[in-house]
Amino acid sequence: MQTENLVGADKVMDVRPIPCSVKHGLIIKQWLELPVGDHFILLNDHDPVPLYYQFAAQWPDTFTWEHLVKGPAEFRVKITKLAALTAPANPVAECCGGH
């Protein structure tokens, strides 16, 4: 699945219909492909806290994470890339904690 088709002109990446088994990997791929200073808005049906911790562990100080809408049925998080980087050798594509 290609990430460029998942982000609309409004910069929203709607991952609600995407299976959890591939969701984190697609979100991370989209973020890695962003130019420094750019962002997208993650739209999900639950708070993506596990993904935040994954970002914080693998890429500390390289992103901002701003909740725009915090539930209960919809969560929107603005994720901005602050620094140039490459993917870790073995990125962990964890699932969303049962969501």
Order of alpha helices (4+ residues) and beta strands (2+ residues): beta-alpha-beta-alpha-beta-beta
